Amino acid sequence: MLDDVVAVLACPHCGADLDRTGNSLRCAANHVFDIARQGYVSLLPGGTKVVGDTAAMVAARADFLAAGHYAPIADAVAGELADVEGCVVDIGAGTGYYLARALEGSNRVGLALDVSKYASRRAAKAHPRMGAAVADAWQTLPVRTGAASAVLNVFAPRNAAEMHRVLRPDGRLVVVVPNGDHLADLVSALGLLKVDERKQERLTEQLADHFDLIAQRTCEFRLSLGEPEAAAVVAMGPSAWHADPESLRAQIAALPKPLAPTASVTVGSYRPRHLSPGQNP
């Protein structure tokens, strides 16, 4: 793990700075976290019980993204960071695909945070200037206050207070959420979980106390999927917890070809709001 990435990390137990000692990270209170041989470190507080993406879900996502199906989304995210320098923290980073794209052609470094150890294993190797840590987005993030030049949140949980805390006062938050008609043809045909029609409204409510919207755009494009890719796009999302793989493959095989659902997402760029004294960070 790069020293530049270690420099933004904080102890999940006491919040103190972390420093590298051999293959471990250690704080002044002597809390120690070993760096796994795959290159990531788990910074979950003791006793945390969370369910992250499974190895199968992560593998499906890695294969689907590596094929370039969501490249327009990655390009849109990277474009929002064109003028940003320093460290980019991706919360709910998954395999690190979007963060890796955001680091290309720059001197930025990246920290990928995800609650799944399987995702973190892949993110740790996604880019030479990226580090990865297992962390829960709903708890205090293991990141020093004001250490991030930018925060990414792509199809991931949003903890507005923590995103605000870790960002520099002049930092940038980039959020990607699916629109109501995202993959609608596939969702309808396979009886998958639908995107909440109020998702954008709820996002606005979640961020209102901590961030101001700078810019917002719709990223929409047609996909061309074979049966394996269609199965992967289901297996990498929330429907994977409810769908039977064998039944899903049979349903996909019976669909009219070609499989060309439309991907539709909103990419929003935000600046942190100055909080008044006494207001929660």
Buried (B, 14 or more C-beta within 10 A) or exposed (E): BBEBBBBBBBBBBEEBBBBBEEEEBBBEEEBEBEBBEBBBBBBBBEEBEEEBBBEEBBBBBBBBBEBEBBEBBBEBBBEBBEEBEBBBBBBBBBBBBBBBBBBEEBEBBBBBBBBBBBBBBBBBBBBEBBBBBBBBBEBBBBBBBBBBBBBBBBBBEBBBEBBBBBBBEEBBBBBBBBBEBBBBBBBEBBEBBBBEEEBBEEBEEBBEEBBEBEEEEEBBEEBEBEEBBBBBBBBBBEBBEEBEEEEBBEBBEEBEEEBEBBBBBBBBBBBBBEBEEEEEE
